[in-house]
Amino acid sequence: MISSSLRQSRAFICALILAISVPIAAQLASQNYCGEEGIWVQILGSGDLDLHNDRGAESYLVWVDQRAILLVNAGSGTAVRFDQSNADFKDLEAIVLTQTSVTQTSDLPALLVGSRRAYREDPLTILGPTGDEDHLSTTDFLSRLTSEEGPFPSLAPLMSIRSPNGYQLRTRDVMAKGYKRWAEFGTDEFILSAIPVHHGATPTLAWRIDIGDSSLVFALSLSNRKGVLAEFASDADVIVYSHTLPVGVVGPPTDRFLLPREIGKISAAADARFIVLGGRGWRTFGRESRTRDEVEKDYDGTIIFPDDLECWGL
């Protein structure tokens, strides 16, 4: 039988642990991961769709002076990581998609539903690639997603001027064929541009945001078959890549993703200040040192292998 003094000691220890853990939890919940001023890129998801890597799928926020103004992709885990980042949904100027595949869009419905108490009033623009016979365009994807006959009929009002979220969604397709650079969206603060890139048969875009004299490029899930990325990313402060393939891969995957040596050559040609190798998955975990050695054969800037919620300033 446990003595009363022992029970009292255990109760005291439990109370002490609770007293310590509550303030710590509250502190973590209110933590700002990015700096108080300047331009930052935050990694919401640093992984892929693998169920065993404990990471969100690739998704990124661009911050300017404590405001998250741009969301790049909305794959698995984006909604909860967005909440943990302490970003304010009403600050977003746009959401951009590199593809309309499940890896880039699976959390978009959750994010939109979760924004009902964001008190946003301004329209929200979602930009992404055009489609083809086998792939939905961004406009078609959102139309089906928010259709009354679609998988989530409760989202249908979001496209109307009487949206219950308090704001209206707007979508726009950006040409994902050819070589022409697109730059038709921006504000007084920034300019967005995009260019079609090669990822097998899937319509895919690379995105660039220019904020004053600073530039960030998101080159995710692409090969270098078109050879357009280095010029598109010229003089960028940071290029964010998908680190999908390790050194030595041959065959079909190289038609859809960059090899480490190609990442190094492109980054050097673009003269990027630093690069982020996200999209970390089963092929590349534990092989980062080999990738670094290969990239550094051509590129002498900083190389970052990120984790979820990390924030890197320009």
C-alpha angles and dihedrals in degrees: 000000000000114000121237091243091055091049090051091050092051091048090051092050092049091050091049092051091049092049091053098041097050096060090043091051090048090049092051091048091055096040118126109215095194128061126271094250140015133043122311139174115215123198109222093173123019099176142054136249095290111128094218105056100076091224138112120248116263112298132144142193126208112211128197117186094335094316120113100217103168135036117198112203127338107224130153112322096017096116096054093041090050088055092048092050091062090230116158112233093211090062093063113111094188147344115227126196126203090198137356093234123123092259090063102036113027095107096043094097091051091048093051094046090046091054094069091101095040091099091224118164105172119085115262118224122211114196127190146135130307116248139228138203092299102033132054119238116235092256093049091046093053092042092055093041092053098036120120085233093047130096093273108036090170087072093060095095091058091080094054130083088243094058112161088223089068094242137069126237119231124190133196132185119223118203110260097184130080126011105285118129115229123211111160104125130071148110135227085278105048148004124224122209135174140188132196113254133183124262105154108277095331118110104243138175135199113213133212129189119195115198111180106302093343128090136190124191126197111201104172130166100357142123124221095241093120092046093215103117101083093057093042090052095042113151093356117161090220136010116199114207137180108248094208105135128055124212115290102029115143135178133033099354090065089063089065107030140040122252117226093252090054090051089054094048094047093046092050093047090049091046091225117184093222140348134218119212105203131157089075112185147157094294095056109030110114092015098083095113091056090048091049091052091050095047091047091059086080108010125062100181129101117294120203128193100195137207127209116292095011114142126208123193128216 
